[in-house]
Amino acid sequence: MPDTTYRDELWRPLVFTGVAFLAVLLCLLAPDALAHGVSDKDKTFIQGITGVHVVPYMYLGAKHMVTGYDHLLFLFGVIFFLYRLSDVTKYVTLFAVGHSITLLAGVLLNIHASPYIIDAIIGLSVVYKGLDNLGGLKRVLGFQPDPKAAVLVFGLFHGFGLATRIQELSFSRDGLLANLISFNVGIEIGQFIALSAILILMTLWRQTPRFHRSAVAANALLMCAGFILIGCQLSGLVTG
């Protein structure tokens, strides 16, 4: 963890600066500029096939995770101060469990919710981790939530977010369970690839003398990114 005194002195002004910057950006961004859904090419593929297609769905799942900036931002925040591989594995597994449960249940049980609201909560998860890493959760909430429980709960929302997007498509339910499982396996493969790259870069960054100081700014920017995601989704909800 970074030096507590230095962190306590800087996290507030950096966050407030980030929020001010956010307000300007939200005035310039289109409501769906940061919407994270399924590409037109992938929509055409999903809607045009029937039966079991294991490899294509694994590819689509891996692609979704590697290009899913909302998921990657959250995971970046989760592992930011995790130095042991065993801890990284525990937290990432909790996220994967939550993600898998709601992805499968949401589509198979046909559970509907507004994708804008779910994606806004996913943006909130990014803000939450940035604030947590800055040591501000206890100041804001008055207590320190269980970090493992928080990762699991937000993992449920991340999975449900994708489920709401898939439900918008007109796809065949023939072979649906096998295809969804293949898709989820692909997500875990993509998550492993993305996290490996992030951990390598994080390890190199942690070896620099200014890591602890730059960590404060990095998490303030993480919060700012989460606020932007929330703002864009709420704008889409109002204008859509």
Residue, then its C-alpha position, 0 to 999 in steps of 0.5 A: m500500500p502507498d504511504t498513508t500520509y501522502r495518500d490522505e493528503l492527495w486523494r481528495p484534490l485529485v478526485f475532485t479534479g477528476v470529477a471536474f474533468l469528467a463534467v466537461l467530457l460528459c458535455l462532449l460525449a454522445p450518450d452511447a459513445l462508451a456503450h459496450g455491447v456486441s459488434d454488428k459483425d458479431k450480431t450478424f454471426i450470432q443471429g445467422i447460426t443454429g446448433v452448437h458452435v463451440v469454437p466460434y463462441m469461445y472466440l467471441g467470449a475471449k474477444h469480449m473480455v479482451t476488448g471489454y474496457d469496463h471489465l478490464l478497468f474493474l479488474f485493474g482496480v481489483i489487483f492494483f494492490l495485490y502482490r501475491l499470485s494466490d491473492v490475485t487468483k482468489y479475487v479473480t476467481l470470485f469475479a469469474v464465479g459471479h460473472s458466470i452465474t448471471l451470464l448463464a442464468g440471465v440468458l437461460l432463464n430469460i431474466h430482463a433488465s435495462p442494459y443502461i442501468i446494469d452498465a451504469i452499475i458496472g461503471l459504479s464498480v470501477v468507481y468503487k475500486g478506485l475509491d477503495n484503493l485510495g482508502g476512501l471507502k471507510r470515510v464515505l460509508g463509515f465502514q470498510p466493506d468486505p473486499k471479497a464479497a464486493v468483487l463477487v457482487f460486482g462480478l454478478f452485475h458484470g455477467f448480467g450486463l453481458a446477458t442483457r446485451i445478448q438478450e437484445l439479439s434474435f438468436s436460435r435457442d438450439g444448442l444455447l446451453a453449450n454455446l453459452i458455456s463455450f462463450n463463458v469459457g472464452i471469457e475466462i481465456g480472454q480474462f487470463i490473457a488480459l490479466s497476464a499482460i496487466l500483471i506483467l506491466m504492473t510488476l514493472w511499474r511497481q519496481t519503479p521508485r515513484f510507483h506509490r505516488s503515481a498509484v494515487a493519481a492512477n486510482a483517481l483516474l480510475m474513478c474518473a473513468g468509472f464516472i464517465l461510464i456511469g454518465c454515458q449510460l444514464s444519458g443513454l437511459v434518458t435519451g434512449 
